[in-house]
Amino acid sequence: MANDNALPRDELLALATLLKEALCIQADLIGRLFQHPKHKFLLKQHKEYRQLVDQLAGELERALASRWARIEAADGHGARMAKRPSGRASAASRSQGKGTPAR
């Protein structure tokens, strides 16, 4: 993964940290809006932080999905899962006489 163009772990951590901080600020702004509902500046800030939270959440989700796909591809997990039935599916086929013959 040294030649990987994906986000380094530090960047994933940075995205998660930024999202957490943006959520805390957004929650604080919601509290302030309840206390002072007529302040248009607070409403504007709340809308901006809501957009920021949505953007950061989307970026983090895409980065994690991309990282997960590369991990599965490197592990060969996706290929193994497609070729081999689950334990429950194997047991069902054996009970119907479709499994390997008894010795």
ZIJO-V429985 format. One record per backbone hydrogen bond with DSSP energy under -0.5 kcal/mol. NH is the residue of the N-H (numbers start at 1). CO is the residue of the C=O. If there is no record, write none. Layout:
BEGIN
[[NH/CO] [NH/CO]]
END
This chain:
BEGIN
[[4/1] [11/8] [12/8] [13/9] [14/10] [15/11] [16/12] [17/13] [18/14] [19/15] [20/16] [21/17] [22/18] [23/19] [24/20] [25/21] [26/22] [27/23] [28/24] [29/25] [30/26] [31/27] [32/28] [33/29] [34/30] [35/31] [36/32] [39/36] [40/38] [43/39] [44/40] [45/41] [46/42] [47/43] [48/44] [49/45] [50/46] [51/47] [52/48] [53/49] [54/50] [55/51] [56/52] [57/53] [58/54] [59/55] [60/56] [61/57] [62/58] [63/59] [64/60] [65/61] [66/62] [67/63] [68/64] [69/65] [70/66] [71/67] [72/68] [73/69] [74/70] [75/71] [76/72] [77/72] [78/72] [80/76] [81/77] [82/78] [83/79] [84/80] [90/86] [91/87] [92/88] [93/89] [94/90] [95/91] [96/92] [97/94] [98/93] [99/93]]
END
